[in-house]
Amino acid sequence: MTEDLRIDTADGTAEAFVSRPGAADRDLPGVLLFPDIFGPRPRIHAMADRIASWGYVVLVPNVFYRAGTVAELAPTTDLREPGERDAYLETAVPRMNALTSQLSRLDTAAYLEALTSLPGVAGDVGVIGYCMGARLALRAGGDHPDLVAAVGGFHGGGLVTEEPDSPHRSLATTRAAVLLRHADEDPSMPPEGMDAITSLARESGVALDQAVYPGAPHGYSMADTSMYDEAAAERHFEDLREHLARRLSR
């Protein structure tokens, strides 16, 4: 069951949609899902519905609302065809870069408030993200330690930088258990970055489960792009389901 939502933020109104598992006889944990750079679209709807079917209320925002609506920003070509994914990225990457950590953090607070205010949502929440969304998920865990109990990031890129606001630095303030599943030989997530994540998580006492899916390319979970890897995508669903079940009461 899916419903549309509009979320007021400091800079405007963000479209979002909510997936529910159907009729429930009790309140359920909420999950905030940050999509990849291609934004909310049928593939993301299907993924949110699948996660909701496990017993969660899943909210997916349009994080690029400042640049346009979901309809205006959605890909208009088949991203599985040669060259189409790269062509879309030419306009999408500048949008991603314009979403600074300062802006995204303000937005995330609004998204979490909207999620926890929904009827039938109670308790700690999970935050998961794909590609660039993994950065937002890590920051959400660090910025909202009293609320976020589970963080998941899949084929994330740029999680470790030299900047003071590097996403991985949020591990110093999170109390969430963190699940990271990287793409294989992904230049946006090199081994030294994984080592930095491991080191800071250990220093901070964070429960970290980090691994690489062998042979899986960046973007492996997205069936509507040329980077899709079915085996890795299904494995990510299995790992995520177990992670959320361990950390979120239902």
N, C-alpha and C positions, 0 to 999 in steps of 0.2 A: 504494500500500500504506500503510495507516494503522494505527498502534498507539497504545494509551492509555498514559499515563505519570502517575505521581504524584511531585511534587517537594517535598521537605522544605525548609521555609524557617524563619526564626527565629520566625514567628508561626503556623505550622501547615503544612498540606499543601495544595499547589496542584495541581489537576487540569491535565493538559495532554494534547495529542495530537501525534503525530509522523507526518509524511507523508514517504514515501520513493518514489523513482522505480521501485522494483522491483529486480530482480536487478542488482547492480553488480559489476564485476570489479576495482574499486579503491575506495579511500576517497574520500569526497565532502566538499565544504565544507558547513558548517552554516549555516542561516538561522533566526534568531529572529524570529517574526512576532507583533507586538502588534496584536490586533484593535481595532475601534472600540468605542464605549461599549456596544454591544449584545452584545459578548462572543462566545466560540466558539459556532458554530451551523453548520447545513449550508452556508450561503454561505461562511463562513470555511474550512470543510473543503474545499470545491471550489476556492477560491483557493489554499490551501496545496498541494493536490494538483497544481494546474496549475504552480505554481512548482517543486515537487519534480520534476515531469516534465522540467524543463530540466537536471536533474543536481545536485540539492541535497537535503539532509536538512533538513526544515522542522519546527520546534517551535513550537507555539502554546499559550501558557499561559492559564489563567483568572486574569487579574490581580485579579479581585474575589473571590478565594477567601475572604477574611475575612468577606465578607457572605453567602456561600452557595455551593452547588455550581453547576456549569454548568446542570444540570437545573432547579434552583430559581430561577435568575436569568434563564433564557432567555425571550425574548418568547413570549407565548402567543397573540398575535393576529397578523394579517397586517399587517406594517408598511408595506405598499404602499397600504393603504386609507386614505382621508382621516381625519386625526386620530389614527390609531393610533400613528404614530411619536412624535408630540408627547406622547401619553398615557404611553407607556413612559418617555420622558425625564424625566417628573416624579419617578419613583423612581430612575432611573439616574443623573441628574446629582448628587444627594447622594452616591451611592457613588463617583462619579468624584472629587468634591471631597475625599472622605475619604482617597483614595489620595494621600497627600502625596509630595513628592519624596523625602523621607527614607525612607519605607516602600517606595516603588517602586524606589529604587536598591538597597536590600538585596535585594529580590525579584529584580531583574534579574541581580544577581551569581549568585543561585541558579539562575536559568533558564539563564544562559550556562554555568555549570558542568555542569548536567544535559545541555545540548546537546553540549558538547565531550566529555563522557564517554560518549556513545552509541557503540555499535559502528559502525564504518564512517564516522565523522566525523573529519576531520583538517584542519589548516591554519587560516587566518584565517576569520572568520565575517562574515556580513552580518546587519544588524538592520533590519527594516522595520516601519513602523507606519501605521495608518490612523486619521484623526481624532485622538482623544486619544492613540492609540498612537504618533503621530508625535513627540509630546513624549518619550515613553519611549525611542524609538529614538535621538533626538538625544542624550539623556543617556547612553544606553548607549555611544555612540561616544566621548563625552568622558570617561566614567569608566573605560573599558577600551580605551585606545588601543593596547595591545600585542596585542590580540585582534581588535578590530572593524575591518575594512578597508573596509566598505561600509555606508552608512546610506541608507535611503530613507524618505521621509515623503509621504503622499498625503492630500489635503484635510485637512491638519492645522490645528488651531485652538489659539490661545493659545501659539504658539511664542515670542512675544516679549512679555515683561511688564516691569514696573518692579522686580520682585523680584530679590534677589541670586541666586536659584536659577532665574532664567528659563531655559527650555530652550535657547534660542539661545546662551546663554553657554557651553554645552558645546563650541561650535565652537573655543573658545580652547585646548582640550586634546585634541581629536580628531586622529587621523592618517587617519581614514577619508575616502574620497570621499563626498560628500553629494549626494543627488538629492532635490529637493523639487518636487512638482507640486501647485500650489494650485488651489482652486476659484475661479471667477470672481466678483468682487464679493462675496467672503466677508467678512462683518463680523468674524469671528473671526481673520482673517488679512489685515489691511489693507495697502495699499501701503507705508506707513511701516514696518511690521513686516518686510516683504520687504527694504526698504532697509537696515534694521539688520542683518539676516542677511547681506546682501551685504557690508556694510562690515566686519563682524567676521570673516567668512570671508577677506576680502582681507587684513586685518591679520594673521590667523593662518596664512596660507598654505594654507588649506583648498581642496581641489578641489571647488567648488560648482557644481552644475547646477540652477538654479532657474527655474521658469517657471509661468505660469498657463494652464490649459486654457480657452480662450474659451467662454463659454456654459455651462460645467459647474458644477452646483450643489455645495454642500458635501455630501459623502457620495456623490459620483458613482460610486464603484466598487461600491457595495453593491446588488446586483440584487434583494435581498429587502426594500428600503425604497422609499419614494416619491421619494427623491432620486436614484435610479439614472439614469445617462446612459451608454448603451451605447457610444457613440463614445469618450467620455472614458475609460471603463473599459478598453476594448480598447487605447487609446493608452497608458494607464498600464502595462498588461502589457508592451507593446512596449518602452517606455522602461526599465522595471525589468529586463527580461531582458537588455537591452544593458548596463545599469549593472552588474549582478551578474557578467556574463560578463567585463567588462573588469577587475574588481577581485578576483574570487575564482578561484583556481586550481582546475582540475578535472582 
